[in-house]
């Protein structure tokens, strides 16, 4: 069974800055909103805990697939639900990344308001990736883009999807 690593917090894609990233080998990633859309707190809470049975991803990519280099920010103002199983670690980066068979809920510590993009997160999580036969990353954050100041909501950008 694949190890689950959930990215929990706020998320966005900064056009012109972060661009795209390649998914590591033996890994896949699932997004539960389309790009340029936000995610409800309740659905994000289910994804936070890996509760995705019957939930269809809006975008996914397998190993070496190319995806937007999303940026994960601290979960300020969000209620991040912790997994109830003993088979999970919850870490606030830059905590040490455990290299065992447990699933991970990954958040960015509030002391790092600039967050980290997927390229950096994949590198930081390398010990957890190497210790698994396969990894499924779940993005439990919005996929907003930086068009808010340009009136993006007027043409459907950064609107709530589900």
VENMOUR-V715565 format. One record per backbone hydrogen bond with DSSP energy under -1.0 kcal/mol. NH is the residue of the N-H (numbers start at 1). CO is the residue of the C=O. Records with the same first field share a line. If there is no record, write none. Layout:
NH = CO / CO
//
This chain:
3 = 134
5 = 136
6 = 104
7 = 138
8 = 106
9 = 140
10 = 73
12 = 71
13 = 144
15 = 13
17 = 14
18 = 14
21 = 67
23 = 65
27 = 24
28 = 135
29 = 61
30 = 137
31 = 59
36 = 143
37 = 34
38 = 159
44 = 40
45 = 41
46 = 42
47 = 43
48 = 44
49 = 45
50 = 47
51 = 46
52 = 50
55 = 52
58 = 31
59 = 31
61 = 29
64 = 23
65 = 62
67 = 21
69 = 19
70 = 68
71 = 12
72 = 116
73 = 10
78 = 75
89 = 103
91 = 105
93 = 107
95 = 92
103 = 87
104 = 4
105 = 89
106 = 6
107 = 91
109 = 93
112 = 109
115 = 112
116 = 72
118 = 70
121 = 117
122 = 118
123 = 119
124 = 120
125 = 121
126 = 123
129 = 125
130 = 126
131 = 127
132 = 129
135 = 26
136 = 3
137 = 28
138 = 5
139 = 30
140 = 7
143 = 37
144 = 11
147 = 145
151 = 148
152 = 147
154 = 151
155 = 152
156 = 153
157 = 152
158 = 36
161 = 38
//
